[in-house]
């Protein structure tokens, strides 16, 4: 309801004093952040419960990543470069909605924490033991002592980062629980000033792979 009122006010904000226009913009941003927080809390609650889940199926990893592009467009700039190196026939067995949520959280986070001109690398690598989906950012990196706590609800290395990036503080907690549902685990490698790599390790019985294709695209390209 609040969001609806704000959208109505936004339609007529040009006729309002500038001080009120700024207030409407700020309230709209806070409303969107609250909406995202509620959605993430509901998703996390479902993941943590025994609620009936979507049936597991084989999904092409590249298709999942391509479908995330629309979500990425809102945080990517012309200066960001996203490189995707994923096998043409890389498949993962699981819930599409859950895998989409986990992968999109990692990709969007990597873009948000990478500076203009920085490159985000998205990869899928396979062996006889597992399949690994990884996202590497060009950010400031994370002190190793904080890494064990990154998947906790609302944990932030820098208390101000959430307000700057619009995050809810639940993204990595969601990733963790999605991976638990898929017999997978999250590995985080990071050093200050050298960026971070978030890798999802799926067991061999949940993956298939063949040849490799490389795709490069920049923000705001059609």
Buried (B, 14 or more C-beta within 10 A) or exposed (E): EEEEEBEEBBEEBEEEEEEEBEBBEEBBEEBEBEEBBEEBBEBBEBBEEEEEBEEBEEBBBBBBBBEBBEBBEEBBBEEBBBBBBBBEBBBBBBBBEBBBBBBBBBBBBBBBBBEEEBBBBBBBBBEEEBBBBBBBBBBBBBEEEBBEEBBEEEBBBEEEEBEEEBBBBBBBBBBBBBBEBBEBBBEBBBEEEEBBBBBBBBBEEBBBBEEBEEEEBEBEEE
